[in-house]
Amino acid sequence: MRSGQLVAVFGAYGHTGRFVVAELAARGYVPVPSGRNAQALRELADEYGLETRVATVESAESLDRALAGTVAVINCAGPFATTTGPVIEAALRAEIPYLDVAAELEANLDTFAHYRDRAREAGAVIVPAMAFFGGLGDLLATAAMGDWTAADEVHIAYALSSWHPTAGTRLSGAVSRERRGDVRLRYSGGQWERRTDAAPTLQWTFPEPTGVRDVIGEFTMADVVTVPQHLSAPDVTTYMTVEAVRDIAAPHIPAPTAADEDGRSDQTFLVDAVVRSGGVERRATAGGQDIYAVTAPLVAEALERVLTGRTRTAGVASAGEIFDAPDFLHALAPHITLDLHPHAA
């Protein structure tokens, strides 16, 4: 059914965008790379033999041309604070699903706030943060929640062997810091707090062989936006290993480089989602290689499920809200290792 279907990829020539283009092509779709950089698009076109369409967020007409004849659009272009609104508007005009890989807290908050009602009324599908940060943690937390209708706390801890940020990651981070100012965000007591104190350094016990690691607590990632949108839990917290935080903060750390034939770096990750209620704990864990590369199968699997009607709702929806979380995670088996044990005490 998907053979030959055109899928627009905005920001296709970026680091993550190139992984997404490759994954879509491997699944039988025809990616339509789009973005403002005509030269980068031509180079991508030469590599894959694809039609490309130059478009900018400043020109609604160019975005409409980029999406013409496509069945969906995947936005890979940061900073997402700039791109999400215009590309979502174009998708709504074209009446096609929109997915993005945004990790920016503010951009994701804006998407839910500005488009939830409008997209639901239109029966449109908008899936933000369908990436390593946001999508994967949300799916794991939802799977861990199991048949619970509410929980006291959701915790998602990340152990990265290293973090070589892309230029896009650095730019998106700079935009988020500019928007927030000298505060950090925390979700506690069912609401957002703006904190000026330093995030605490704690210890997190990951499943073996990773074990006990020092982490920065309240290292708020996109999951803290997506999870409360559909899971009833007043406290949602994410954690990051201290080495990874040091890497991303250091300006001299280079961008990731390919370590295998698929273009993945040698970075490894472990994501540990823990849901607690009334003294009982449930857990779901996933591991793999390269946080940027694994975003491609995440968003491509989401696209496939949207296009084939394997969804639970319409409107703006988090990954765990719109998809069957355990089934989705099992479908990623070629790309991640998975341990779902939601009924552990």
Disulfide bonds with the S-S distance in Angstrom:
none
